Amino acid sequence: MPTTTAGPAVTAPTVAELQTSLQQLVAPDVDAATKAAAVENGQARLTNLETMTAALANYGAITFEVSEPTVAGETSTADVAIATPRGTAAPAPQTWVLIDGTWKLS
C-alpha cells in the first residue's frame, strides 16, 4: 500500500512581520531594489516601485493595521487598514505568498 508523506508545516507569518513588510514598501528611505525583493515578482515591478518611492518622499506618514493572518498552503491573507495623511481606508484583504522561505506581498 503506497504511503504519502506530508511536507513540512508552513509557519504563519506574524502580524508584526506583515506590518513590517508593508512599512518597508512605503518607506521613502528604502531603495526600490530592496522593496522588489519583498514583493512577489518584484523585479517586474521595479519601475513602479521606483516611481512610488519617489512619490512618497514628502507624502507623510503611512501606517498599517494588520489583522491576524490566516494561512492556506503557502498563501497567507490578512485584512489591512491603511492610515495616511488623507485618512484611513477600511480594512481590505491583502495576500502574501511563501517564496523560498520568505513571505512576500502578492
Secondary structure, DSSP 8 states (H G I E B T S, - for coil): --------------HHHHHHHHHHHH-TTS-HHHHHHTBTTGGGGHHHHHHHHHHTTTT---EEEE---EEETTEEEEEEEEEETTEE---EEEEEEEETTEEEE-
